[in-house]
Amino acid sequence: MTAARDCGTGTRKLRGQWESTEKKKVKASRMLSSKREWKPLEDRSCTDIPWLLLFILFCIGMGFICGFSVATGAAARLVSGYDSYGNICGQKNAKLEAIPNSGMDHTHRKYVFFLDPCNLDLINRKIKSVALCVTACPRQELKTLSDVQKFAEINGSALCSYNLKPSEYTTSSKASVLCPKLPVPASAPIPFFHRCAPVNISCYAKFAEALITFVSDNSVLHRLISGVMTSKEIILGLCLLSLVLSMILMVIIRYISRVLVWILTILVILGSLGGTGVLWWLYAKQRKSPKETVIPEQLQIAEDNLRALLIYAISATVFTVLLFLIMLVMRKRVALTIALFHVAGKVFIHLPLLVFQPFWTFFALVLFWAYWIMTLLFLGTAGSAVQNDQGFVEFRVSGPLQYMWWYHVVGLIWISEFILACQQMTVAGAVVTYYFTRDKRNLPFTPILASVNRLIRYHLGTVAKGSFIITLVKIPRMILMYIHSQLKGKENACARCVLKSCICCLWCLEKCLNYLNQNAYTATAINSTNFCTSAKDAFVILVENALRVAAINTVGDFMLFLGKVLIVCSTGLAGIMLLNYQQDYTVWVLPLIIVCLFAFLVAHCFLSIYEMVVDVLFLCFAIDTKYNDGSPGREFYMDKVLMEFVENSRKAMKEAGKGGVADARELKPMASGASSA
């Protein structure tokens, strides 16, 4: 009996242990099943559909604004032009109540002529002059009223008010008020817009001087503009050179990525030293050269060039010193960049269409901006005819519709950010497909087009939501910048400091959100999750790999920045040598600034795609080392170069642990992440 009782007790214990074990297995199975696999999914689902519907409704609203402006006659008024009495040129017009000279037949008068085209309203940015519809624009300067009368008789184009006959131009006492201001400048019609514009743009000098507020002396402005006009061939040639250098650098990145970092480092060091030395040499040479000229204008140009050379030389020296200090700090992390750049180079070899992404994005942005500007011009001429204080006609929108341009401005920011986000999602999808495909021979025929297809079918809502978040940060920053510009010189020091601090904080927040958005798009490309889930997952990965972010992402971006600096320095150095031959009659401060800015923009457009690929590879690499350890069933997806780097990091961590705590702490996440799931 005792044996039987002990046997029953043992059986119950075994059964309890078995049930406990089974419960643990079920619980573990549920946890594993609820845990997402970080690899591209074949069966995808649509993400953030409500945001896609909201974006579509917003775009419909943008279309309504354009349709409203066209329906109210704004398109005809913008293209054909209208006079100061509300008559559209080139067609018959309906009579407007209580407005004289309205309802005229201007079928043969197709061009808008301004009696005083140089009278500009700088506040409202428009021509403050009486406008008339005429048959032809005066192609030659008319110095007297007799010339105006003869032009009307020969060409049938009356340039004075409709109430004054051509035969009365020289006899009427009102001719000085009703006729154009003398001398009438030679003008030509603007293509597609039927406005007579002066051929000589010197009458717009006041407007240019008002825009360029940093120039206190008008003669300086004229010398700068003349320098640009004199050097326009050199400027175009240097801009083309920057484009060629950027393409060459992209080729170098693809094929010699292993030595690219050292090549860029050496070239930037030599370029910065050479540029600084040349600037100081030119400054010393021009300072010692005798001033043989006695012409005041040439003497002033020489002094301006000497002052500009001194500023350039000092700036280049400071920049070179800072560059050396940064390189000295980051020299130990070059190995991280070499490994990642090598894989990025392989990505461009397998996905050559990535190079052309900036062109398609730029083309889409240009098309949208052209549409936006056209609609904005339509809005400027939309509305009902209203008589102003001078008795002339203006078109104004009344009621709630007058705030449509605010909606239009928000559309500019949101849709522009949406287009840029589509590029980021496309690049992320293609690079993710490359990274998580073990056998690269099994890659799709065109991973870029496959990524675009997935974006359009599944993830436009996620892109719309991410771009809207950036828009929410951009709008307050732009409003604060506008307030700061309007209150410039009027606010006290405390208010100015608060405004600048808020603008700076919003700018930093925008940059952080941009980086998080890009990683969220990568997570969406991997797991097909909505924006918030992807952003949370990506943020967790980035926080867990904070040192990797500093060691790989930052250094990679810095090396790409060195590539941009190399292109700008090379283009700027070529510009200095070419413009130096025109130093006697050209102020080449502004031409050189224009060339360097264009070179930086071109280099940024090309290298931004490479920077994007590096960021996507980094997140994939961090995910790979977290969820895989190289054991059977949990093999790495990463390239062999990155596997070697992980192994070297493990060895370096052990050696650094013996030699120094700081180095061990820096390398620990890189090695330990690869050995833990």
Summary of the structure (lengths in Angstrom):
residues: 677
radius of gyration: 33.8
end to end distance: 52.1
largest distance: 142.7
contacts: 2073
relative contact order: 0.10
helix: 72%
strand: 5%
